[in-house]
Amino acid sequence: MLPKSGILYDVIETTWPAAHRGHVGKWVIRDGQGGGSRVSSASLAQGQPTSADVAEAEAAMVALGQSRLFMIRDGEEGLDALLDGLGYVIKDPVTLYAAGVSDIGKPTGTQAKTYDIWPPLAVQLEIWAEGGIGRERIAVMERAPQPKTSIFGRIDDHPAATGYVGIHDGVAMLHALETSPSHRRKGLARHMVYGMAKWAETQGAEFISLVTTRENLPANALYASMGFEPVGHYHYRFKPEGS
C-alpha cells in the first residue's frame, strides 16, 4: 500500500528541512532563511486554533522577517476556513504523488544518461540557478540528513538536467527537478525520475514520492504516466501585504 499524506508530510519535513523549527502555541514555526514556502510556513501542531492563535503565529513569523504564510494539510478544513475569514489567500495548491520504486519503468527511446553525485557539480548548480533555484534552496539540500543525493542528467553529450532526492523512513522524495531550457521536451525528465528511483532502491527505499502544483498540467500528466498515484494534497494561505 502506498504511503498516505500524513507520512509524506514527515518525508517533506526531513528531506527538505527548515534551517530552524520550533513550537509556538499550537503551531510549528519554521525559519526558512529564503529557502521557499515549504521551509518558511507555519503549520498546525495541535487543536483547533482561534484568531488569537493565528495572531500568535503571525507575530512569530514577522519576528523572523518572514511573510505570514500557513500550510494547510488534508483534514485541516477548520483552519482553512478560519484563515479565509481573516483575509488569507490561497497559494500553490499541490498534489502529493507516490509510487513503488520498482514500479518506475525504464524509459525507452531517448538516449540519456543519469548519474548520482553528492555533492552536486558546479554545472548542476548552474542549471538550478538558470531555473530560479538559488543558493538558499541549495542550502536546504545541504542541511538535509543522509541518505540523499543529486541526480545529474546528460543528453546529446551535454549537461542538461539536475535534481535532488532524499530518503526518510523508507520513502524517497524527489525535489528541485530542473531541465535546462535548451534540452526540454526530449524525454529527459523520465530518465531523471527513473534514475532517482533506481538510486533510492539501492538505498533500501520502498517508495518514491514527489510534490507538484495542481496547475502544472504537463508535470501531473508525466508523473501519472510513470505510475505515480495521488495520495494527498496541501496548499498555503498567505496574508497580502498591507492587509
C-alpha positions as CSV (number, residue, x, y, z in Angstrom):
1,M,0.0,0.0,0.0
2,L,1.3,3.4,-0.9
3,P,2.2,5.9,1.9
4,K,-0.5,8.4,2.7
5,S,-0.3,12.1,3.0
6,G,0.4,12.0,6.8
7,I,3.6,10.0,6.1
8,L,4.7,12.2,3.2
9,Y,4.4,15.4,5.3
10,D,7.1,13.9,7.5
11,V,9.2,13.0,4.5
12,I,9.0,16.5,3.2
13,E,10.0,17.9,6.6
14,T,13.1,15.6,6.8
15,T,14.3,15.7,3.2
16,W,13.6,19.4,2.7
17,P,14.3,20.8,6.1
18,A,14.0,24.3,7.5
19,A,17.1,26.0,9.0
20,H,15.3,26.0,12.4
21,R,12.0,24.6,13.5
22,G,10.2,25.3,16.8
23,H,6.8,25.3,18.5
24,V,4.9,28.5,19.4
25,G,1.5,27.8,21.0
26,K,-0.4,25.5,18.7
27,W,2.0,25.9,15.8
28,V,5.2,24.7,14.2
29,I,7.1,27.7,13.1
30,R,9.8,27.3,10.5
31,D,12.8,29.6,9.8
32,G,13.5,29.0,6.1
33,Q,16.2,31.6,5.5
34,G,15.0,32.2,2.0
35,G,14.6,28.5,1.1
36,G,11.0,28.8,-0.1
37,S,7.4,28.3,1.2
38,R,7.9,24.7,2.4
39,V,10.6,25.7,4.9
40,S,9.1,29.2,5.8
41,S,5.4,28.4,6.5
42,A,3.7,27.8,9.8
43,S,1.6,24.6,10.3
44,L,-0.8,23.4,12.9
45,A,0.6,21.1,15.6
46,Q,-2.4,20.6,17.8
47,G,-6.0,21.5,18.4
48,Q,-8.4,23.9,16.6
49,P,-6.9,27.4,16.5
50,T,-8.7,30.7,17.1
51,S,-8.0,34.1,15.6
52,A,-5.8,34.8,18.7
53,D,-3.7,31.7,17.9
54,V,-3.3,32.9,14.4
55,A,-2.1,36.3,15.7
56,E,0.5,34.4,17.8
57,A,1.8,32.6,14.8
58,E,1.8,35.8,12.7
59,A,4.0,37.5,15.3
60,A,6.5,34.7,15.3
61,M,6.8,34.7,11.5
62,V,7.2,38.5,11.4
63,A,9.8,38.3,14.1
64,L,11.8,36.0,11.8
65,G,11.4,38.6,8.9
66,Q,9.1,36.2,7.0
67,S,5.8,36.6,5.4
68,R,2.6,35.4,7.1
69,L,2.3,32.0,5.5
70,F,0.4,28.9,6.6
71,M,0.5,25.4,5.3
72,I,-3.0,23.7,5.2
73,R,-2.9,19.9,5.0
74,D,-5.5,17.2,4.5
75,G,-8.1,17.3,7.3
76,E,-7.5,20.9,8.3
77,E,-10.7,22.4,6.8
78,G,-11.3,24.3,10.1
79,L,-8.0,26.1,9.8
80,D,-8.6,26.8,6.2
81,A,-11.9,28.4,6.9
82,L,-10.5,30.4,9.7
83,L,-7.7,31.9,7.6
84,D,-10.1,32.5,4.8
85,G,-12.3,34.6,7.1
86,L,-9.2,36.5,8.2
87,G,-8.4,37.6,4.7
88,Y,-5.8,34.9,3.8
89,V,-5.5,34.0,0.1
90,I,-4.8,30.5,-1.3
91,K,-1.4,29.9,-2.8
92,D,0.0,26.9,-4.7
93,P,-2.4,24.0,-4.2
94,V,-0.3,20.9,-4.7
95,T,-0.7,17.2,-5.1
96,L,1.4,14.6,-3.3
97,Y,2.3,11.6,-5.5
98,A,3.8,8.3,-4.6
99,A,4.8,5.0,-6.4
100,G,6.8,1.9,-5.6
101,V,10.4,2.3,-6.6
102,S,10.3,-1.0,-8.5
103,D,7.2,0.2,-10.5
104,I,9.0,3.1,-12.2
105,G,9.8,1.6,-15.6
106,K,13.0,2.3,-17.6
107,P,12.3,4.9,-20.3
108,T,12.9,3.9,-23.9
109,G,13.8,6.0,-27.0
110,T,15.7,9.0,-25.8
111,Q,19.4,8.4,-25.3
112,A,20.2,10.0,-22.0
113,K,22.4,9.2,-19.1
114,T,22.0,9.9,-15.4
115,Y,24.5,9.9,-12.6
116,D,24.0,10.1,-8.8
117,I,26.5,12.6,-7.4
118,W,27.0,14.2,-4.0
119,P,27.8,17.0,-3.5
120,P,26.4,18.4,-6.8
121,L,28.8,19.5,-9.6
122,A,29.2,23.2,-10.4
123,V,27.3,22.7,-13.7
124,Q,24.3,21.3,-11.8
125,L,24.3,24.5,-9.6
126,E,24.3,26.5,-12.9
127,I,21.3,24.5,-14.2
128,W,19.4,25.1,-10.9
129,A,20.2,28.8,-10.9
130,E,19.0,29.0,-14.5
131,G,15.7,27.7,-13.3
132,G,15.4,30.0,-10.3
133,I,16.8,27.6,-7.7
134,G,19.4,29.7,-5.9
135,R,21.8,29.4,-3.1
136,E,19.1,29.5,-0.4
137,R,17.5,26.3,-1.8
138,I,20.9,24.6,-2.3
139,A,21.4,25.3,1.5
140,V,18.2,23.3,2.2
141,M,19.6,20.3,0.3
142,E,23.0,20.6,2.1
143,R,21.5,20.6,5.6
144,A,19.2,17.6,4.9
145,P,20.4,14.4,6.5
146,Q,21.7,11.4,4.7
147,P,20.8,9.3,2.7
148,K,20.5,11.9,-0.1
149,T,22.0,12.6,-3.5
150,S,21.7,14.7,-6.6
151,I,20.9,13.2,-10.0
152,F,22.8,14.7,-13.0
153,G,21.4,14.2,-16.5
154,R,23.2,14.4,-19.8
155,I,21.7,14.2,-23.3
156,D,23.3,14.7,-26.7
157,D,26.6,14.6,-24.8
158,H,25.7,17.8,-23.0
159,P,24.8,18.6,-19.3
160,A,21.1,19.0,-19.3
161,A,19.3,18.4,-16.0
162,T,19.6,18.1,-12.3
163,G,17.5,17.1,-9.4
164,Y,17.8,16.2,-5.7
165,V,16.4,13.2,-3.8
166,G,16.4,12.3,-0.1
167,I,15.0,9.4,1.9
168,H,13.2,9.3,5.2
169,D,11.8,6.1,6.8
170,G,12.0,4.1,3.6
171,V,10.3,6.7,1.4
172,A,12.3,8.8,-1.1
173,M,11.2,12.2,-2.2
174,L,12.2,14.0,-5.4
175,H,12.8,17.7,-5.2
176,A,14.1,20.5,-7.4
177,L,14.0,18.6,-10.8
178,E,15.2,21.1,-13.4
179,T,16.0,20.7,-17.1
180,S,18.0,23.3,-19.0
181,P,15.6,25.1,-21.4
182,S,17.6,24.1,-24.5
183,H,17.1,20.4,-23.6
184,R,13.4,20.3,-22.7
185,R,10.8,18.2,-24.5
186,K,13.4,15.5,-25.2
187,G,12.1,13.0,-22.7
188,L,14.9,13.6,-20.2
189,A,12.6,14.1,-17.2
190,R,11.5,10.4,-17.4
191,H,15.2,9.3,-17.3
192,M,15.8,11.6,-14.3
193,V,12.9,10.2,-12.3
194,Y,13.9,6.7,-13.2
195,G,17.5,7.4,-12.1
196,M,16.2,8.7,-8.8
197,A,14.0,5.7,-8.3
198,K,16.9,3.3,-9.0
199,W,19.2,5.2,-6.6
200,A,16.5,5.1,-3.9
201,E,16.1,1.3,-4.4
202,T,19.8,0.8,-3.9
203,Q,19.4,2.6,-0.6
204,G,16.6,0.3,0.6
205,A,13.7,2.7,-0.1
206,E,10.4,1.0,-1.0
207,F,8.6,4.1,-2.3
208,I,9.4,7.3,-4.2
209,S,7.3,10.4,-3.9
210,L,7.1,14.0,-5.1
211,V,5.0,17.2,-4.9
212,T,3.8,19.2,-7.9
213,T,1.4,22.1,-8.2
214,R,-2.1,21.2,-9.5
215,E,-1.8,23.9,-12.2
216,N,1.3,22.3,-13.7
217,L,-0.7,20.0,-16.0
218,P,2.3,18.7,-18.1
219,A,4.1,17.6,-14.9
220,N,0.9,15.9,-13.5
221,A,0.4,14.1,-16.7
222,L,4.1,12.9,-16.8
223,Y,4.0,11.5,-13.3
224,A,0.7,9.8,-13.8
225,S,2.1,8.2,-17.0
226,M,5.1,6.9,-15.0
227,G,2.9,5.1,-12.4
228,F,2.7,7.7,-9.7
229,E,-0.7,7.9,-7.9
230,P,-2.1,10.9,-6.0
231,V,-2.1,10.3,-2.2
232,G,-2.8,13.7,-0.7
233,H,-2.8,17.4,-1.0
234,Y,-1.9,20.6,0.7
235,H,-1.9,24.3,0.0
236,Y,-0.8,27.6,1.5
237,R,-2.6,30.7,2.6
238,F,-0.8,34.0,2.8
239,K,-1.8,37.4,4.0
240,P,-1.3,40.0,1.3
241,E,1.0,42.9,2.3
242,G,-0.9,45.8,3.7
243,S,-3.9,43.8,4.8
